[in-house]
Amino acid sequence: MSIFRLDGKTALITGGGSGIGLSICEVFARQGARVLVADLDFAAAQRAAATIRAAGGEAHAYACDVADGPSVGRVFDAARREHGGVRILVNNAGIAHVGSVEKTTDEDLDRLYRVNVKGTFHGLKAGVQQMLELGGGAILNLASIASVIGMKDRFAYSMSKGAVYSMTLSVAMDYVDKGIRCNCVLPARIHTPFVDGYLKKNYPGHEPEMFQKLSEYQPIGRMGKPEEVAHLALYLCSDEAAFVTGSAYAIDGGVIKLV
């Protein structure tokens, strides 16, 4: 593709070792970015980086616990020292939880807050500080349809993703005149290994019918694919999206508007 190129740019993707994050790493690398794969599972980050290099791209693996501010800071320091700094940041790392307010414990809420909310905060803070030094950049946060609509049994998850949406707007507003764009995407259900693991754990022996039920929640009749989210991420982080900031893009098979 002659458009949506990321040549000469260093892109840091948290949670890049699997699922949506891995697809974003692969797509960005194909479009010329130097990809920094940051993941709590360092072995997964290393495998992802090796796969990208084998395909002809440039990728480097980093161990990163987004819930820990100093851990995030060390990755950004390494990015500045070894690669000139981060011009594209994708705050993708996150965890899920199923349960109503009655079934959500203090520990559940704190766990979601640490990873999804503080994890995004740590990435935003370090990313903004570095991008200010470099003269600008693009940030993309992985929010959710749960950021903007009610979903059954997603109390803690919706809380955390609502915060991601709000942080997106705040950063976009505060740095709109500093050359930093900040957007988020709102995926519905995306078929990743997490979905398969969830079905195996909670519906043993009934995985196919539950998979079909979850797929049919989207009016389009299926779950999304990680690479479909990655292609939207590519646009939003490319120069072709230079006029886009403070926006939340649904990639949901019609859920928000048609359900």
C-alpha contacts under 8 A as a table, 3 or more apart, distances in Angstrom:
res1	aa1	res2	aa2	distance
1	M	4	F	7.15
1	M	5	R	7.41
1	M	31	Q	7.68
2	S	5	R	6.65
3	I	240	E	7.59
4	F	31	Q	7.10
4	F	234	L	6.78
4	F	235	Y	6.17
4	F	238	S	5.38
4	F	239	D	6.94
4	F	240	E	6.35
5	R	31	Q	5.03
5	R	32	G	6.24
5	R	33	A	7.88
5	R	238	S	6.73
5	R	239	D	7.98
6	L	9	K	5.70
6	L	28	F	7.03
6	L	31	Q	5.57
6	L	32	G	5.01
6	L	33	A	4.86
6	L	238	S	6.47
7	D	31	Q	6.90
7	D	32	G	4.32
7	D	33	A	5.25
7	D	34	R	7.86
8	G	32	G	7.09
8	G	33	A	6.30
8	G	34	R	7.18
9	K	32	G	7.78
9	K	33	A	5.25
9	K	34	R	6.12
9	K	86	V	7.51
9	K	87	R	6.02
9	K	88	I	7.18
10	T	33	A	5.80
10	T	34	R	4.66
10	T	35	V	5.98
10	T	36	L	7.27
10	T	83	H	7.11
10	T	84	G	7.91
10	T	85	G	6.79
10	T	86	V	5.15
10	T	87	R	5.66
10	T	88	I	6.31
11	A	28	F	7.79
11	A	33	A	6.35
11	A	34	R	6.08
11	A	35	V	4.99
11	A	36	L	6.01
11	A	86	V	5.89
11	A	87	R	6.21
11	A	88	I	4.45
11	A	89	L	5.74
11	A	90	V	7.61
12	L	35	V	6.07
12	L	36	L	4.66
12	L	37	V	6.34
12	L	38	A	7.01
12	L	86	V	6.51
12	L	88	I	6.28
12	L	89	L	4.98
12	L	90	V	6.25
13	I	16	G	5.39
13	I	21	G	6.61
13	I	24	I	7.68
13	I	25	C	6.80
13	I	35	V	7.49
13	I	36	L	6.31
13	I	37	V	5.59
13	I	38	A	5.98
13	I	89	L	6.09
13	I	90	V	4.76
13	I	91	N	6.32
13	I	92	N	6.56
14	T	21	G	6.98
14	T	37	V	6.59
14	T	38	A	4.73
14	T	39	D	5.79
14	T	64	C	7.71
14	T	66	V	7.66
14	T	90	V	6.46
14	T	91	N	5.54
14	T	92	N	5.27
14	T	93	A	5.12
15	G	18	S	6.85
15	G	21	G	5.52
15	G	22	L	7.64
15	G	37	V	7.48
15	G	38	A	5.94
15	G	39	D	4.65
15	G	40	L	7.15
15	G	91	N	7.91
15	G	92	N	5.65
15	G	93	A	4.11
15	G	94	G	7.35
16	G	19	G	7.66
16	G	20	I	7.58
16	G	21	G	4.04
16	G	22	L	4.62
16	G	23	S	7.93
16	G	24	I	7.50
16	G	25	C	6.37
16	G	37	V	5.05
16	G	38	A	5.72
16	G	39	D	5.88
16	G	45	A	6.50
16	G	48	A	7.58
16	G	92	N	7.45
16	G	93	A	7.53
17	G	21	G	6.48
17	G	22	L	5.25
17	G	37	V	6.63
17	G	38	A	7.22
17	G	39	D	5.87
17	G	41	D	7.25
17	G	42	F	7.96
17	G	44	A	4.78
17	G	45	A	4.40
17	G	46	Q	7.73
17	G	47	R	7.46
17	G	48	A	5.62
18	S	21	G	5.81
18	S	22	L	4.63
18	S	23	S	7.65
18	S	44	A	7.05
18	S	48	A	7.68
19	G	22	L	5.41
19	G	23	S	6.58
19	G	192	T	5.24
19	G	193	P	6.57
19	G	194	F	7.70
19	G	226	P	6.43
20	I	23	S	5.18
20	I	24	I	6.24
20	I	92	N	7.77
20	I	192	T	7.27
20	I	226	P	4.67
20	I	227	E	7.13
20	I	229	V	6.98
20	I	230	A	6.90
21	G	24	I	5.09
21	G	25	C	6.25
21	G	92	N	6.06
21	G	93	A	7.51
21	G	230	A	7.94
22	L	25	C	5.05
22	L	26	E	6.25
22	L	48	A	6.80
23	S	26	E	5.09
23	S	27	V	6.11
23	S	226	P	5.91
23	S	227	E	5.37
23	S	230	A	5.82
24	I	27	V	5.22
24	I	28	F	5.97
24	I	226	P	7.96
24	I	227	E	7.07
24	I	229	V	7.68
24	I	230	A	4.49
24	I	231	H	7.58
24	I	233	A	7.10
24	I	234	L	7.59
25	C	28	F	5.29
25	C	29	A	6.08
25	C	35	V	6.27
25	C	36	L	7.97
25	C	37	V	7.01
26	E	29	A	5.21
26	E	30	R	6.26
26	E	52	I	6.20
27	V	30	R	5.16
27	V	31	Q	6.40
27	V	227	E	7.67
27	V	230	A	6.52
27	V	231	H	7.14
27	V	234	L	7.35
28	F	31	Q	5.09
28	F	32	G	6.56
28	F	33	A	5.53
28	F	35	V	7.08
28	F	234	L	6.57
29	A	32	G	5.17
29	A	33	A	4.85
29	A	34	R	6.32
29	A	35	V	6.05
29	A	52	I	7.05
29	A	57	G	5.25
29	A	58	E	6.40
29	A	59	A	7.37
30	R	33	A	7.34
30	R	56	G	8.00
30	R	57	G	6.21
32	G	57	G	7.22
33	A	57	G	8.00
33	A	58	E	7.27
34	R	57	G	7.63
34	R	58	E	5.16
34	R	59	A	5.87
35	V	58	E	6.19
35	V	59	A	4.57
35	V	60	H	6.39
36	L	59	A	5.70
36	L	60	H	4.94
36	L	61	A	5.95
36	L	62	Y	7.09
36	L	79	A	7.96
37	V	45	A	5.62
37	V	46	Q	7.89
37	V	48	A	7.36
37	V	49	A	6.61
37	V	59	A	6.93
37	V	60	H	6.00
37	V	61	A	4.80
37	V	62	Y	6.05
38	A	42	F	7.70
38	A	45	A	6.29
38	A	61	A	6.07
38	A	62	Y	4.75
38	A	63	A	5.74
38	A	64	C	5.52
38	A	75	V	7.86
39	D	42	F	5.79
39	D	44	A	7.32
39	D	45	A	5.71
39	D	61	A	7.99
39	D	62	Y	6.58
39	D	63	A	5.38
39	D	64	C	5.09
39	D	65	D	6.93
39	D	93	A	7.72
40	L	63	A	5.59
40	L	64	C	4.97
40	L	65	D	5.06
40	L	66	V	7.71
41	D	44	A	5.37
41	D	45	A	6.46
41	D	63	A	6.79
42	F	45	A	4.93
42	F	46	Q	6.12
42	F	61	A	7.23
42	F	62	Y	6.49
42	F	63	A	4.83
42	F	64	C	7.71
43	A	46	Q	5.03
43	A	47	R	6.21
44	A	47	R	5.08
44	A	48	A	6.15
45	A	48	A	5.11
45	A	49	A	6.14
45	A	61	A	5.19
45	A	62	Y	6.72
45	A	63	A	7.44
46	Q	49	A	5.13
46	Q	50	A	6.07
46	Q	60	H	7.54
46	Q	61	A	5.16
46	Q	62	Y	7.76
47	R	50	A	5.09
47	R	51	T	6.16
48	A	51	T	5.16
48	A	52	I	6.30
48	A	61	A	7.86
49	A	52	I	5.14
49	A	53	R	6.20
49	A	58	E	7.82
49	A	59	A	4.91
49	A	60	H	5.58
49	A	61	A	5.87
50	A	53	R	5.11
50	A	54	A	6.09
50	A	59	A	7.42
51	T	54	A	5.09
51	T	55	A	6.40
52	I	55	A	5.16
52	I	56	G	6.57
52	I	57	G	5.28
52	I	58	E	6.69
52	I	59	A	6.28
53	R	56	G	5.06
53	R	57	G	4.77
53	R	58	E	5.51
53	R	59	A	6.20
54	A	57	G	7.24
62	Y	75	V	6.79
63	A	75	V	7.86
64	C	71	S	5.69
64	C	72	V	6.03
64	C	75	V	6.96
65	D	68	D	5.54
65	D	71	S	5.84
65	D	72	V	6.69
66	V	69	G	6.75
66	V	71	S	6.94
66	V	72	V	5.84
66	V	93	A	7.38
66	V	115	V	6.43
66	V	118	K	7.63
66	V	119	G	4.42
66	V	120	T	7.35
66	V	122	H	6.75
66	V	123	G	7.25
67	A	114	R	5.30
67	A	115	V	4.94
67	A	118	K	5.97
67	A	119	G	4.61
67	A	122	H	7.52
68	D	71	S	5.39
68	D	72	V	6.56
68	D	119	G	7.34
68	D	122	H	7.71
69	G	72	V	5.23
69	G	73	G	6.15
69	G	119	G	7.85
69	G	122	H	5.55
70	P	73	G	4.83
70	P	74	R	6.14
71	S	74	R	5.25
71	S	75	V	6.66
72	V	75	V	5.31
72	V	76	F	6.49
72	V	122	H	6.62
72	V	123	G	6.68
72	V	126	A	7.46
73	G	76	F	5.18
73	G	77	D	6.09
73	G	126	A	6.33
74	R	77	D	4.99
74	R	78	A	6.14
75	V	78	A	5.09
75	V	79	A	6.14
76	F	79	A	4.88
76	F	80	R	6.23
76	F	85	G	7.32
76	F	86	V	7.37
76	F	126	A	6.82
76	F	127	G	7.51
76	F	130	Q	7.85
77	D	80	R	5.18
77	D	81	R	6.12
78	A	81	R	5.01
78	A	82	E	5.68
78	A	83	H	7.68
79	A	82	E	5.36
79	A	83	H	5.16
79	A	84	G	6.43
79	A	85	G	5.07
79	A	86	V	6.43
80	R	83	H	5.61
80	R	84	G	4.55
80	R	85	G	3.80
80	R	86	V	6.96
81	R	84	G	6.08
81	R	85	G	7.22
82	E	85	G	7.89
83	H	86	V	7.91
85	G	130	Q	6.83
85	G	131	M	7.82
85	G	134	L	7.42
86	V	89	L	6.83
86	V	127	G	7.17
86	V	130	Q	6.91
86	V	131	M	6.84
86	V	137	G	7.84
87	R	131	M	6.25
87	R	134	L	7.62
87	R	136	G	6.99
87	R	137	G	4.61
87	R	138	A	6.40
88	I	137	G	5.77
88	I	138	A	4.92
88	I	139	I	5.86
88	I	237	C	6.65
89	L	123	G	7.93
89	L	127	G	6.77
89	L	138	A	6.43
89	L	139	I	4.77
89	L	140	L	6.25
90	V	139	I	5.89
90	V	140	L	4.76
90	V	141	N	5.84
90	V	142	L	7.56
91	N	120	T	5.94
91	N	123	G	6.52
91	N	124	L	7.86
91	N	139	I	7.70
91	N	140	L	6.25
91	N	141	N	4.78
91	N	142	L	6.12
92	N	141	N	6.33
92	N	142	L	5.16
93	A	115	V	7.67
93	A	116	N	7.29
93	A	119	G	7.62
93	A	142	L	8.00
94	G	115	V	5.98
94	G	116	N	5.08
94	G	119	G	7.90
95	I	112	L	6.71
95	I	115	V	6.88
95	I	116	N	6.68
96	A	112	L	7.33
96	A	157	Y	5.96
97	H	108	D	7.63
97	H	112	L	7.61
97	H	154	R	6.62
97	H	156	A	6.62
97	H	157	Y	5.72
98	V	153	D	5.49
98	V	154	R	5.31
98	V	155	F	7.59
98	V	156	A	7.86
98	V	157	Y	7.53
99	G	102	E	7.63
99	G	103	K	5.29
99	G	104	T	5.86
99	G	153	D	4.23
99	G	154	R	5.54
99	G	155	F	6.25
99	G	156	A	7.54
100	S	103	K	5.20
100	S	104	T	6.19
100	S	152	K	7.34
100	S	153	D	4.43
100	S	154	R	6.20
100	S	155	F	5.26
100	S	156	A	7.91
101	V	104	T	5.15
101	V	153	D	7.94
101	V	155	F	5.70
101	V	156	A	7.55
102	E	105	T	7.93
104	T	108	D	5.95
104	T	109	L	6.79
104	T	155	F	7.55
104	T	156	A	7.06
105	T	108	D	5.03
105	T	109	L	6.35
106	D	109	L	5.20
106	D	110	D	6.11
107	E	110	D	5.11
107	E	111	R	6.06
108	D	111	R	5.21
108	D	112	L	6.35
108	D	156	A	7.41
109	L	112	L	5.30
109	L	113	Y	6.08
109	L	156	A	5.70
110	D	113	Y	4.97
110	D	114	R	6.00
111	R	114	R	5.21
111	R	115	V	6.39
112	L	115	V	5.47
112	L	116	N	5.60
112	L	117	V	7.22
112	L	156	A	6.68
112	L	157	Y	6.74
112	L	160	S	6.45
113	Y	116	N	5.57
113	Y	117	V	4.91
113	Y	118	K	6.20
113	Y	160	S	6.09
114	R	117	V	5.99
114	R	118	K	5.00
114	R	119	G	6.26
115	V	118	K	5.85
115	V	119	G	4.71
115	V	120	T	7.52
116	N	119	G	5.35
116	N	120	T	6.02
116	N	160	S	5.81
116	N	161	K	7.11
116	N	164	V	7.57
117	V	120	T	5.32
117	V	121	F	6.18
117	V	160	S	5.65
117	V	161	K	7.56
117	V	163	A	6.43
117	V	164	V	6.40
118	K	121	F	4.75
118	K	122	H	5.98
119	G	122	H	5.23
119	G	123	G	6.42
120	T	123	G	5.16
120	T	124	L	6.07
120	T	141	N	7.56
120	T	164	V	7.00
121	F	124	L	5.05
121	F	125	K	6.03
121	F	167	M	7.82
122	H	125	K	5.27
122	H	126	A	6.22
123	G	126	A	5.40
123	G	127	G	5.73
124	L	127	G	5.02
124	L	128	V	5.80
124	L	139	I	7.94
125	K	128	V	5.37
125	K	129	Q	6.23
126	A	129	Q	5.28
126	A	130	Q	6.30
127	G	130	Q	5.27
127	G	131	M	6.02
127	G	139	I	7.99
128	V	131	M	5.06
128	V	132	L	6.02
128	V	180	I	7.61
129	Q	132	L	5.33
129	Q	133	E	6.68
130	Q	133	E	5.19
130	Q	134	L	6.38
131	M	134	L	4.87
131	M	135	G	5.94
131	M	136	G	4.85
131	M	137	G	5.64
131	M	180	I	7.16
132	L	135	G	5.24
132	L	136	G	5.69
132	L	178	K	7.12
132	L	179	G	7.97
132	L	180	I	7.80
133	E	136	G	7.73
134	L	137	G	7.92
135	G	178	K	7.41
135	G	179	G	6.45
136	G	178	K	6.47
136	G	179	G	4.27
136	G	180	I	4.72
136	G	181	R	7.93
137	G	179	G	6.41
137	G	180	I	4.83
137	G	181	R	6.44
138	A	180	I	5.74
138	A	181	R	4.85
138	A	182	C	6.05
138	A	236	L	7.95
138	A	237	C	5.53
138	A	238	S	7.92
139	I	180	I	7.46
139	I	181	R	6.05
139	I	182	C	4.64
139	I	183	N	6.41
139	I	237	C	6.97
140	L	182	C	5.81
140	L	183	N	5.05
140	L	184	C	5.22
140	L	185	V	7.53
140	L	233	A	7.22
140	L	236	L	7.37
140	L	237	C	7.04
141	N	164	V	7.03
141	N	165	Y	7.94
141	N	168	T	6.97
141	N	182	C	7.71
141	N	183	N	6.36
141	N	184	C	4.51
141	N	185	V	6.64
142	L	164	V	7.59
142	L	184	C	5.71
142	L	185	V	5.48
142	L	186	L	6.86
142	L	187	P	7.96
143	A	146	A	7.86
143	A	147	S	6.44
143	A	161	K	5.22
143	A	162	G	7.44
143	A	164	V	5.75
143	A	165	Y	6.03
143	A	184	C	6.05
143	A	185	V	5.65
143	A	186	L	5.17
143	A	187	P	7.23
144	S	147	S	5.29
144	S	148	V	7.75
144	S	161	K	6.09
144	S	185	V	6.74
144	S	186	L	3.90
144	S	187	P	4.98
144	S	188	A	6.52
144	S	250	A	8.00
145	I	148	V	5.73
145	I	149	I	6.20
145	I	186	L	4.83
145	I	187	P	5.75
145	I	188	A	5.66
145	I	250	A	6.98
145	I	252	D	7.31
145	I	256	I	7.13
146	A	149	I	5.31
146	A	150	G	6.26
146	A	151	M	6.25
146	A	154	R	7.76
146	A	157	Y	7.52
146	A	158	S	4.97
146	A	161	K	6.51
146	A	162	G	7.08
146	A	186	L	7.86
147	S	158	S	5.77
147	S	159	M	7.54
147	S	161	K	4.95
147	S	162	G	4.04
147	S	163	A	7.61
147	S	164	V	7.70
147	S	165	Y	6.31
147	S	186	L	7.45
148	V	162	G	6.86
149	I	256	I	7.25
150	G	158	S	7.82
151	M	154	R	5.79
151	M	155	F	7.92
151	M	158	S	7.69
152	K	155	F	7.81
154	R	157	Y	5.25
154	R	158	S	5.66
155	F	158	S	5.35
155	F	159	M	6.26
156	A	159	M	5.04
156	A	160	S	6.32
157	Y	160	S	5.21
157	Y	161	K	6.20
158	S	161	K	5.15
158	S	162	G	5.82
159	M	162	G	5.24
159	M	163	A	6.42
160	S	163	A	5.18
160	S	164	V	6.52
161	K	164	V	4.86
161	K	165	Y	6.34
162	G	165	Y	5.16
162	G	166	S	6.34
163	A	166	S	5.03
163	A	167	M	6.05
164	V	167	M	5.13
164	V	168	T	6.19
165	Y	168	T	5.14
165	Y	169	L	6.63
165	Y	184	C	6.83
165	Y	248	A	7.50
166	S	169	L	5.25
166	S	170	S	6.32
167	M	170	S	5.01
167	M	171	V	6.11
168	T	171	V	5.42
168	T	172	A	6.11
168	T	182	C	5.99
168	T	183	N	5.94
168	T	184	C	6.48
168	T	246	G	6.44
169	L	172	A	5.13
169	L	173	M	6.14
169	L	182	C	7.52
169	L	183	N	7.62
169	L	246	G	5.08
169	L	247	S	7.56
170	S	173	M	5.20
170	S	174	D	6.11
171	V	174	D	5.13
171	V	175	Y	6.06
171	V	182	C	6.42
172	A	175	Y	5.59
172	A	176	V	5.55
172	A	180	I	7.35
172	A	181	R	5.90
172	A	182	C	4.90
172	A	183	N	7.28
172	A	245	T	6.06
172	A	246	G	4.99
173	M	176	V	5.45
173	M	246	G	7.09
174	D	177	D	7.79
175	Y	178	K	4.94
175	Y	179	G	6.84
175	Y	180	I	5.63
175	Y	181	R	7.31
176	V	179	G	6.25
176	V	180	I	6.01
176	V	181	R	6.42
176	V	245	T	7.65
177	D	180	I	7.52
181	R	242	A	7.84
181	R	244	V	7.23
181	R	245	T	5.07
181	R	246	G	7.40
182	C	245	T	5.33
182	C	246	G	5.76
182	C	247	S	7.73
183	N	236	L	7.38
183	N	244	V	7.65
183	N	245	T	5.49
183	N	246	G	5.14
183	N	247	S	5.05
183	N	248	A	6.05
184	C	246	G	7.81
184	C	247	S	6.41
184	C	248	A	4.86
184	C	249	Y	6.40
185	V	233	A	7.76
185	V	248	A	5.36
185	V	249	Y	4.64
185	V	250	A	5.84
185	V	251	I	6.99
186	L	248	A	6.57
186	L	249	Y	5.76
186	L	250	A	4.44
186	L	251	I	5.85
186	L	252	D	7.14
187	P	190	I	7.10
187	P	229	V	7.46
187	P	250	A	5.98
187	P	251	I	4.80
187	P	252	D	5.23
188	A	218	Q	7.56
188	A	223	M	7.59
188	A	224	G	7.32
188	A	250	A	7.94
188	A	251	I	6.53
188	A	252	D	4.38
188	A	253	G	7.25
188	A	255	V	7.29
189	R	214	L	7.72
189	R	215	S	7.64
189	R	218	Q	7.84
189	R	223	M	5.40
189	R	224	G	6.24
189	R	252	D	7.28
190	I	195	V	7.88
190	I	223	M	5.18
190	I	224	G	4.38
190	I	225	K	5.55
190	I	226	P	6.33
191	H	194	F	7.82
191	H	195	V	6.07
191	H	196	D	7.82
191	H	223	M	5.80
191	H	224	G	6.05
191	H	225	K	5.72
191	H	226	P	6.91
192	T	195	V	5.50
192	T	196	D	6.94
192	T	225	K	7.66
192	T	226	P	6.93
193	P	196	D	5.11
193	P	197	G	6.16
194	F	197	G	5.08
194	F	198	Y	6.03
195	V	198	Y	5.05
195	V	199	L	6.24
196	D	199	L	5.27
196	D	200	K	6.19
197	G	200	K	5.10
197	G	201	K	6.11
198	Y	201	K	5.25
198	Y	202	N	6.03
198	Y	203	Y	7.97
199	L	202	N	5.30
199	L	203	Y	5.19
199	L	204	P	6.95
199	L	207	E	5.58
199	L	210	M	7.26
199	L	211	F	7.42
200	K	203	Y	5.62
200	K	204	P	5.07
200	K	205	G	7.75
200	K	207	E	6.38
201	K	204	P	6.20
203	Y	206	H	5.29
203	Y	207	E	5.82
203	Y	210	M	7.45
204	P	207	E	6.27
206	H	209	E	5.85
206	H	210	M	6.31
207	E	210	M	5.25
207	E	211	F	5.88
208	P	211	F	5.07
208	P	212	Q	6.26
209	E	212	Q	5.07
209	E	213	K	6.24
210	M	213	K	4.91
210	M	214	L	6.13
211	F	214	L	5.21
211	F	215	S	6.07
212	Q	215	S	4.96
212	Q	216	E	6.14
212	Q	222	R	7.97
213	K	216	E	5.22
213	K	217	Y	6.62
214	L	217	Y	5.39
214	L	218	Q	7.82
214	L	223	M	7.61
215	S	218	Q	6.13
215	S	221	G	5.95
215	S	222	R	4.30
215	S	223	M	4.99
216	E	219	P	6.54
216	E	220	I	7.62
216	E	221	G	4.75
216	E	222	R	5.86
216	E	223	M	7.89
217	Y	221	G	7.17
217	Y	222	R	7.80
217	Y	255	V	7.64
218	Q	221	G	5.47
218	Q	222	R	6.12
218	Q	223	M	6.81
218	Q	252	D	6.89
218	Q	253	G	5.31
218	Q	254	G	6.32
218	Q	255	V	5.52
219	P	222	R	7.81
219	P	253	G	6.00
219	P	254	G	5.56
219	P	255	V	6.22
219	P	258	L	6.88
219	P	259	V	7.08
220	I	253	G	5.00
220	I	254	G	6.42
221	G	253	G	7.67
222	R	253	G	7.63
223	M	253	G	7.60
224	G	228	E	6.82
224	G	229	V	7.78
224	G	251	I	7.98
224	G	252	D	7.29
224	G	253	G	7.26
225	K	228	E	5.30
225	K	229	V	6.92
226	P	229	V	5.33
226	P	230	A	6.28
227	E	230	A	4.70
227	E	231	H	6.14
228	E	231	H	5.25
228	E	232	L	6.60
229	V	232	L	5.24
229	V	233	A	6.19
229	V	251	I	7.07
230	A	233	A	4.89
230	A	234	L	6.10
231	H	234	L	4.97
231	H	235	Y	6.50
232	L	235	Y	5.26
232	L	236	L	6.39
233	A	236	L	5.16
233	A	237	C	6.12
234	L	237	C	5.29
234	L	238	S	6.01
235	Y	238	S	5.20
235	Y	239	D	7.98
235	Y	240	E	6.71
235	Y	241	A	6.20
236	L	240	E	7.75
236	L	241	A	5.35
236	L	244	V	7.38
237	C	241	A	6.83
238	S	241	A	5.72
238	S	242	A	7.32
239	D	242	A	5.09
240	E	243	F	7.95
241	A	244	V	5.30
242	A	245	T	7.94
244	V	247	S	6.80
250	A	256	I	7.76
251	I	254	G	7.87
252	D	255	V	5.54
252	D	256	I	7.19
254	G	257	K	5.74
254	G	258	L	5.33
254	G	259	V	7.26
255	V	258	L	5.43
255	V	259	V	5.20
256	I	259	V	6.25
